[in-house]
Amino acid sequence: MSRRIGLMGIGSAIAALVSGCSGAQVLDHLVPHDTYHGPTGVSYGPDPRHLLDVYQPATDTAPGSAPVVLFLYGGNWTSGERAMYRFVGEALAANGIIAVVADYRLSPRVHYDGFLGDCALALQWTLSHAASLGGNPERVMVMGHSAGAYNAAMLALDPRWLAPLDLTPNRLAGWIGLAGPYDFLPIVDPEVQLAFGWPQTPADSQPIFHANAQAPRTLLLAARNDTVVDAQRNTVGLANRLRAGGTEVEMRIFDHIGHVTTVAALARPLGWLAPILPTVAAFVRGESLPKT
């Protein structure tokens, strides 16, 4: 029992740090490097921030069969680097999923239309390169945590962002949101106010505004006691709205984790925090989700 408590203490300390460089460096030492391969620093657009890393499973998969997930990180739309989320790419690749982790421009340099446009470009790159990476272009999903889950939701639910690229959300096999803000007006955080041009922020900036029957398959995961993003209003609220429109929605609300540990639990050394990784992997592969 004491050993278990000690491990929990170490894991909690690491998870609490994962939103910063020091935490990412700790996880980087704990996460294997031999479970994947793939190019890094690939340009998907004209800006220096338009770069992505690819994580292809090291184990053999039938060519053109692997599912592909574009992951968008959080950071209040003001911070984040793709290198900090190697643990996400590794975890997905170790489960037979090709992962793409992309940077995008941040506030205050751009507002929400800027970073959503960037994420749309990253998704276009992922869709167009899925086959050459060994993946199935019909099995591409977008996934995000926190602010990144907002970005993923808007690509999946609001066709305006993909339309300039001659794409539509129905190209997605599904989308996944971890601890995402989907219904957050009025805006009180000064950084978020700047990113969304408050108080002139339109209602259609909110993912919940775009819940409709055409939405792709949806997986929503959150922490019951998330003190950063209200899970009841955002995750449960969006799930209910999507279900009312006929969308297939899987939702899991977890105890004993928080906002940051919702994504940190994807790291295989921290998988005991909550079954985030097996739930995500099962959804992506089209399997029954594990019971909680």
N, C-alpha and C positions, 0 to 999 in steps of 0.2 A: 504493500500500500504506500509506504513512504517513497519508494522508487517512482511509483505512478504519480504521486503528488509532485515530486521533483521534476519529472518530465513535463508535467502540465505547467509548472512554473516557468521552465525554460521556454516551452512552446509559446506560452502567453507573452513572455517578454519579447520573443522574436516577432510574433504576430503584431504586437503593439507598435513595433518599429517598421513594419513592412511598407508603410506609406512613405518612408524616408530612405535616403541612400544607405544609412547604416544598417537598417533592417534588411534591405535588399542584398547588401553585401554578405550578411550572415546567412541568408537563405541561399545565396549563390554557392557558398561553401558546402551546404548540406544537400543540394540538389545534384543528381548525377549529370554528367556531361556525355555519357556514352549511349544514351537512349534515343538520340536524334541526330540528324544532320540537316544541312540546308544553308542557303545563302543568307548573309546578314547585310544590313545597310543598303538594301535594294531601294532604288528610287521609284516612287509611284506617281510623282508629279513634279512640278517645276520648283517648288520651294525647298530650302534646306531642311525643313521639318518633314517633308514628304518622304520619309524613309520607313522601311519595315524589315523585320526579320522573319525568316521562315523556319519552322521546326517540322521536319519530316520524320516519321517513325524510322528508327534504325532497323527494326524487324521487317522482314519481307511482307509486303502486301500485294495483292493482285493489282497490276497496273490499271489505273482508272477507277478503282473501287473505294478508296479511302474517303471518308467525309472530311470536309475542310471547314475550319472555324476561323473567322477574323475576330481577334480580341482587341477591344478598345478599353484602355485603362481609365481610372478616375484621377482625381486630384483637384476637384472644385473648378475644373476648366482653366486652372491657372498654373498647374505644375504636372510633371510626369515625364518619364523617359522610358522607352521600350525596353532598355536593358534591365530595368528594375523588375521586369515581369518575365524574365527567363523561366522562373518557376512555373508560370502558367503554360508557356509553350512546351516545357519539358513534360509536365503532367499530362497534357493532351496527347503529345506524341507517344508517350509511353503507353497510352491506351489506344493506339492505332489511328489517331486523328491528326491530320495535318493542321498545324496552327500557324497563323499569321498574326504577328503583333506589330501594330503600326503606331508611329508618332503622328501627331497632328498639331496644327498651330493652336496657340493658347491665348486666352484673354490676359492682359488688355490689348494685345496686338490685334486680335480679331474679336468680333462678337459671335453670337451663336450661329449666325448664318455662315461665318467663315469656317468654324471648326466642323460644322455639319457637312459643308461642302468638301472639306478635306477627307472626312470619314467616308463620304460617298465615293470619292476618287480611290481610296484604299479598297473599298468593296469592289469597285469596277476592276481594279488590278487583280484582286483575289478571284473573281469570277472568270476573268479572261485567262488566268494562268493556272487555274485549278487542275486542268488536264495535264499540262506540262510538268506539274509537280507530282503527278501520280495520283491525283485526286479525281473525284467524280464531280463535274460541274453542276450536276443536279442535286448534290448533297452539300451545298455551301450554306453555312449559317453565320450570323453575326452575333457576337456576345460582348457584354461589357459589364464593368463593375462601377457603381456609384455614378459619377458624371459620365463615364463611358457607357453605362447602361442606358442613360438618357440618350446618348448619341445612337446607340444600337436601336433603341425603341423608335426614334424618329426615322431612321432609315427603313425600319420594318413596317411602320404604320403610316407615315406621311409620304406619299409618292412624289412630292415636290422636290425632294433632295436627289432622287435618282433620275428623275425625268430628263434633266439636261444631258445626262449620259446615255440616253436611250435605254434606260433600265427601269424596271418596276419592282416593287417588293415581292411580287409573286415569283421572282427568280430565286428567292430564298427558300430553303427547305425548312427553315425555322429561325427563331431568334431566342436569345437567352439574356435575361437581366438579373444581375446580382446586386441587391440593395440599391436599386435605382430610384432616383427622383422622377416621378412621372406626372406629378400634380402639385406644383409648389408655388402657385400664386396666392397671395402677394409675396414678393421677395423681400426678405429682411437682411440677408447676408450682403454686406457692401461689395464683396468681390463678385458675387453672383448678380447683384444689381447691375454692375458694370458690364458683365458678359452678356446680359440679356436686355440692356437698355431700359431698365426700370426707371420711371413708372410707365413708359410707353410700350411695355412688353405685351404683345398680342396674346389672346387666349389660345390661338393656334400654335403657339410655341410649346404647348404642353402635350406630351404623348397621349394623355388620357382623352384629349380633344379628338384624336384621330382613331380611337378604338372603333373598329368596323368589322363587318363580316368577312372582308377580304384579307384580314391580317393572317400572316403565316403562323404555323404552329408556334406556341409560346411556352417557355419555361421561365417562371419567376421564382427566385430564391431570395430570402431575406432573413434577418435576425429579429426575433420577436422584440428584443429589448434594444434595438438600434436607437442610439441617442442622437444620431446625425440626420438620418432620413427616416421619417415615421413610416414604419412598415404597414401599419393599418391603412393609412390614407393612401400611400403610394402603391405598394405591391398588392395588397388586398383590393384596393379600390380599382386598380387597372385590371386585375384578374376578373373581378365581377363585371366590369364594363365590357371586356372582351367576350366573356362567356355569354353575356346577354345578347351579344351580336352573333353568336354562333361559332366563335373561334375556339379551336381546341387549345385549352390552357392547362398546363400542369403547374401547380404552385406548392412550395414547401416553405414553411416558416419554422426556423430552428431556434431552439433554446440553447443557452450556454455559449453563444458566440455574440459578437457585436458587428459594427459596421465594417471595420477593417478585417476582422477575422473571417468574414464571409468570403473574401477573396483569398486570404492567407491560407485557409483550409484546402485550397486547391493544391498547394505544395504538398507533395507526397509525405515528407517528414511530419507535416502538421495535419494529416488526414484524420487523426483521432479527434480533432476539434469538432468536426461535423462531417457528415457524408456528402459534402459538396461535390467532390470530384466524381464519385461513382454515380451520383444523380445526373450531373452534366454529361458524363460519358454515355450513360444509358440513353438519355434523351437524344443525343447527337446520333447514336447508332440505331435509334428507332426501337429500343428495347424497353421492357417494363422497368419503371423506376424502382429503386430499392425502397423498402418500407422504412419509415422513420420511427 
